[in-house]
Amino acid sequence: MKTGLVTGAASGLGFEFSNLLAQDSFDLVLVDVDEPKLMAVKQKIQDTYQVKVYPIICDLKQPGCIDLIYEQIKDRNIDVLINNAGFGLYGFFSETAWELEESMIYMHILTMTHLTKLILKDMIKMKSGKILNVCSVAAFQPGPLMAVYYATKAYILSFSEALANEVKGTGVTVTVLCPGQTKTNFQKTTAKNSKEKLSRAGFLSPADPVKVALYGYNDMLSGYTKSVPGLINKFLVLVSRITPNRFSVPLIRKIQVQIRK
Ligand SMILES: NC(=O)c1ccc[n+]([C@@H]2O[C@H](COP(=O)([O-])OP(=O)(O)OC[C@H]3O[C@@H](n4cnc5c(N)ncnc54)[C@H](OP(=O)(O)O)[C@@H]3O)[C@@H](O)[C@H]2O)c1
């Protein structure tokens, strides 16, 4: 039996990835900070699929959390690692809460990098394994009013693409999924973390998390490096690749300002 590990598995995309792995008969190690929600997910998956689910309740913004997770999984082969946990924060950097930004940098960058290092070493020894890092279209340009979020996602994109190249020929692949706005709890959490009242960005309706997760999951199974679900997101990525930042950054600011109610 193969095993998949998903962070932020109790809701949104993480929950969908967990279902996809279970459908493919993977046993699951599911990590989340929310104990009741994670235990409900464990029950739901076990009731639906013939797989084992090992929940790990863990706050991924706490120092030492990765050692704690690795201690619990080190005797088990992890065949798929999905670094998915993440959250948003909106507002001018001079006004947002440092504690949240520190947590975001810790979770999106340090935790993700550390867990990847430990599990990648084991995967290389096994000569097989798949890693999927959940990033965002936000990774492709700086984002005023979500400056730290965009910057952490740029790190995830750069790190993942570099790693995908390093592991060529080892039997391991690294894929980076870059979704646009998706209908999960992400917007609610971002609004809760922010001082301002937020609506969703006016002109785009959020994508279905089931479809976004399936797109990224399939690209991970195919071993593609970059996965951008949806034609509009592909177009946005292309535009941000060819547009100088002096034009794109003011435009992103205009779009971000619209998110305010
Ligand atoms: N939804 C979008 O529009 C969108 C777009 C682009 C990229 N993304 C990325 O997609 C990923 C998944 O987000 P989502 O949209 O599925 O949002 P979500 O529904 O809020 O799911 C995030 C999950 O991560 C968990 N989590 C948050 N902080 C944690 C911590 N400190 N320790 C452990 N688990 C923690 C959350 O638990 P709680 O519920 O307890 O907080 C939640 O279960 C994120 O990396 C996000 O940046 C989302």
The ligand as an ORCA input file, in Angstrom:
! r2SCAN-3c Opt
* xyz 0 1
  N      -8.413     29.374     -2.444
  C      -7.716     30.169     -3.244
  O      -8.270     31.130     -3.825
  C      -6.264     29.893     -3.483
  C      -5.654     30.448     -4.620
  C      -4.316     30.190     -4.853
  C      -3.602     29.396     -3.971
  N      -4.208     28.880     -2.872
  C      -3.414     28.070     -1.956
  O      -4.036     26.826     -1.751
  C      -3.590     26.262     -0.508
  C      -4.771     25.655      0.221
  O      -5.663     26.693      0.588
  P      -7.238     26.552      0.460
  O      -7.658     27.481     -0.612
  O      -7.648     25.144      0.368
  O      -7.688     27.219      1.829
  P      -8.385     26.587      3.132
  O      -9.727     26.041      2.768
  O      -8.339     27.690      4.147
  O      -7.446     25.393      3.551
  C      -6.196     25.573      4.173
  C      -5.993     24.462      5.175
  O      -4.716     24.649      5.802
  C      -4.896     24.561      7.213
  N      -3.952     25.355      7.960
  C      -3.898     26.698      8.030
  N      -2.956     27.075      8.899
  C      -2.396     25.927      9.375
  C      -1.368     25.659     10.309
  N      -0.737     26.650     10.930
  N      -1.044     24.384     10.580
  C      -1.693     23.365      9.955
  N      -2.670     23.554      9.062
  C      -3.031     24.833      8.783
  C      -6.285     25.128      7.429
  O      -6.764     24.791      8.718
  P      -7.846     25.792      9.409
  O      -9.083     25.608      8.635
  O      -7.903     25.347     10.811
  O      -7.274     27.175      9.269
  C      -7.044     24.506      6.286
  O      -7.499     23.214      6.609
  C      -2.877     27.394      0.227
  O      -1.488     27.196      0.155
  C      -3.276     28.647     -0.559
  O      -2.289     29.649     -0.498
  C      -5.524     29.098     -2.614
*
